Amino acid sequence: MKNVSRTFIASAILGSSLLAAPAFAEQKIAIVDVQGIFQALPQAAEISAAIQAEFKTQIEEVQQLQKDGQFYAERLQRDAATMNEAEKKEIQDKILDVRRQLSEKAQPLEQNIQRRSQEEQNKLLALISQSIDAVSEKENYDIVLNAGAAVFVKDNHDISKQVLEQLNK
């Protein structure tokens, strides 16, 4: 009885795979390297420069705080032997104040820069997606996969260049 059921299950699986094979053969599949396209776009570099310009004053302020903290730490280390306790305490208080200011400013600045970068990258990715849709529709592709999802692909199935050309129009 077990052998009959195993034979029946094996036949069913084999039969369904034979019927499904022609359906997959009719699919037109393409690959696109979204990350490569993103990096090739001149807008990607412009995003970085624009964000640096947008947050320039805050970045400079944080950098100055870092320099101040380093200066005070080096001074304390270098001159500690010749300083009296009041001078040491004053320098240590300055170091603590700089660290506090850095923690208040650096982390929110980093989060704001990351948020703005993500917003701008999402805009570019939306444009890339629209271009992929346009090329796919024009070439009648049924499935378009990201290049990272494929183990092996012939070059004639890669539509990345066409998508990049579509974006540059």
C-alpha positions in Angstrom: 0.0 0.0 0.0 2.9 2.4 0.9 4.6 1.7 -2.5 1.4 2.4 -4.4 0.9 5.7 -2.7 4.6 6.7 -3.2 4.3 5.8 -6.8 1.1 7.8 -7.2 2.7 10.9 -5.5 5.8 10.6 -7.6 3.8 10.3 -10.8 1.7 13.3 -9.8 4.8 15.5 -9.2 6.4 14.4 -12.4 3.2 15.0 -14.4 2.7 18.5 -12.9 6.3 19.4 -13.6 6.0 18.3 -17.2 2.8 20.4 -17.7 4.4 23.4 -16.0 7.6 23.4 -18.1 6.0 24.7 -21.3 4.3 27.5 -19.4 7.6 28.7 -18.0 9.3 28.4 -21.4 6.9 31.0 -22.8 7.9 33.6 -20.2 10.2 36.4 -21.3 12.5 37.2 -18.4 15.0 40.0 -18.1 17.6 41.1 -15.5 18.3 44.6 -14.3 21.1 45.9 -12.1 19.3 48.5 -10.1 22.3 49.3 -7.8 24.6 49.7 -10.8 22.1 52.0 -12.5 21.7 54.1 -9.4 25.5 54.5 -9.1 25.8 55.4 -12.8 23.4 58.3 -12.5 24.9 61.7 -12.1 22.0 62.6 -9.8 23.4 60.2 -7.2 26.5 62.3 -6.8 24.5 65.4 -6.8 22.4 64.1 -3.9 25.4 63.7 -1.8 26.7 67.1 -2.6 23.4 68.8 -2.0 22.9 67.1 1.3 26.4 68.1 2.4 25.6 71.7 1.4 22.2 71.6 3.2 23.8 70.5 6.5 27.1 72.3 6.1 26.9 74.6 9.1 25.8 71.8 11.4 28.6 69.6 10.1 31.2 72.3 10.7 29.8 72.9 14.2 30.2 69.2 15.1 33.7 69.1 13.5 34.7 72.1 15.6 33.4 70.5 18.7 35.4 67.4 17.9 38.5 69.5 17.5 37.9 71.4 20.7 37.4 68.1 22.6 40.6 66.7 21.1 42.5 69.9 22.0 41.4 69.9 25.6 42.1 66.1 26.0 45.6 66.6 24.5 46.3 69.6 26.7 45.2 67.8 29.8 47.4 64.8 28.9 50.4 67.0 28.0 50.2 69.5 30.9 48.6 67.5 33.7 51.9 67.3 35.6 52.3 71.0 35.8 48.6 71.9 36.4 47.1 72.5 39.8 43.8 70.7 40.7 41.6 73.7 39.8 43.1 73.9 36.3 42.7 70.1 35.8 39.1 70.3 37.0 38.4 73.2 34.6 39.8 71.3 31.6 38.0 68.1 32.6 34.7 70.1 32.9 35.4 71.6 29.4 35.9 68.1 28.0 32.7 66.9 29.6 30.8 69.9 28.2 32.2 69.3 24.7 31.2 65.6 24.9 27.7 66.6 26.1 27.3 69.0 23.2 28.6 66.4 20.8 26.1 63.9 21.9 23.3 66.5 21.7 24.2 67.6 18.2 26.1 64.8 16.4 23.5 62.0 16.6 20.5 64.1 15.5 22.6 65.5 12.7 23.5 62.1 11.5 19.9 61.0 11.7 18.8 64.0 9.7 21.4 63.5 7.0 20.5 59.8 6.8 16.7 60.7 6.5 17.3 63.3 3.8 19.6 60.9 1.9 17.0 58.2 2.0 14.3 60.6 0.8 16.4 61.6 -2.2 17.4 58.1 -3.0 13.8 57.0 -2.9 13.0 59.6 -5.5 15.7 58.3 -7.8 14.7 54.7 -7.2 11.1 55.7 -8.2 12.5 57.1 -11.5 14.5 53.9 -12.0 11.4 51.8 -11.4 9.4 53.8 -13.9 12.2 53.4 -16.5 12.3 49.6 -15.8 8.5 49.5 -16.3 8.8 51.5 -19.6 11.5 49.2 -21.0 9.8 46.1 -19.8 6.5 47.2 -21.5 8.3 48.2 -24.7 10.2 44.9 -24.9 7.3 42.7 -23.7 9.1 41.2 -20.7 6.9 39.1 -18.4 9.3 39.1 -15.5 12.2 41.5 -14.6 14.5 40.4 -11.8 17.1 42.4 -9.9 20.6 41.2 -10.9 21.4 40.3 -7.3 18.6 37.7 -7.3 20.0 35.8 -10.3 22.9 33.3 -10.1 23.6 33.3 -13.9 22.2 35.3 -16.7 23.3 35.7 -20.3 24.1 39.3 -21.3 21.3 39.4 -23.9 18.8 39.3 -21.0 20.3 42.2 -19.1 18.3 45.4 -19.7 20.3 47.7 -17.4 21.8 49.7 -20.4 18.4 50.2 -21.9 17.0 51.4 -18.5 19.9 53.8 -18.1 19.3 55.2 -21.6 15.6 55.6 -20.8 16.5 57.5 -17.7 18.9 59.8 -19.5 16.2 60.9 -22.0 
